[in-house]
Amino acid sequence: MQILGQNYINGARSALGDVVVHSLDASTGEKLPYDFHQATLGEVDAAAKAAAAAYPTYRTLSAARRADFLDAIAAEIDALGDDFVAL
């Protein structure tokens, strides 16, 4: 599994922030080999605007289609397996 530590905004990766957060094992406090870029205010704003732009289309979906969408997301997360859960 490749972890890039970037933000994903409106279908594109972004890592503009200068602050890098280092991951830790929650049970031991041991540093893990993954670093994540903290989003800038501009990136947060861009993500919020992208979500607002996507919402009109999403809200027109039936409850069944929304459920299918959420199930598809869950299936993709499940497919990442135990390694993802451990992270």
N, C-alpha and C positions, 0 to 999 in steps of 0.2 A: 504494500500500500504506500503510495507516494503522498506525503503531506507537505504542502507548499507553504502553509501559514499565511495565506493571503485572504483577502475579503473577496466575495463573489457578489458583484453588483450589476444588475441588469444584463446578465448573461456574459459578463467579462470579469476577469480577475483584476484585483487592484491591491497595491501594497504601497500606498503613498506615505503612510505614517512613519515617523522617525522612532516611535516607541515600539520596542519589540518585547513581547511577553514570553518568558521561557516557561515551558510546561513542566509540571511536577507530578510525580506519582502521589495521588491523594492519600494513599494508605501509608506511605513511608516518607514522603517529603523529598524523595530522591529526584534529582533533575533528570528529565527525559530529553531525548535528542530532538525535540520539536520546538520551534520558535514561531510565534504568531505576531504579525504586524497589527498593532492597534489602529483601528480606523480613525481617520482624521474627521474633523467636523464636516468637511466637504464630502467625504465618502459617506458619512451617515446621512447627510442631506440628499445625496444622489440616490442612496438606497431607499430612503423614504419617498422620494419623488417617483422612483421606478415602481415601488409598490402601489402608490396612489394611481399611477397610470395603468397598472395591470388590473386593479380592482374592478373597474366597470365591466370588463369582460368576465372576470371570475364570478361576479355576483349574478350574472345572467344564467349561470349554469344551474341545472337542477340539483336537488340535494343528492340524488344518486350519482351524478357526474362529479360533484364535489367529493363525495365519499370515495369514488374510484380514484380520483386524483390523490387524496390523502393515503389511500391504500397503496398506490404506486410509490409514493414517497417512502412509506414504511417498508415496502418490499426492497427498495434500493438500499435502505439503511441496514435491513436484515442481511442482505447479500454481502455486506462488508464483513460480516462474521465477527467472531470473538475477538480478533485483534482490534477491531474498531471499538468494541465495547470496553476493552481493557484500557484504551486510551482515554 
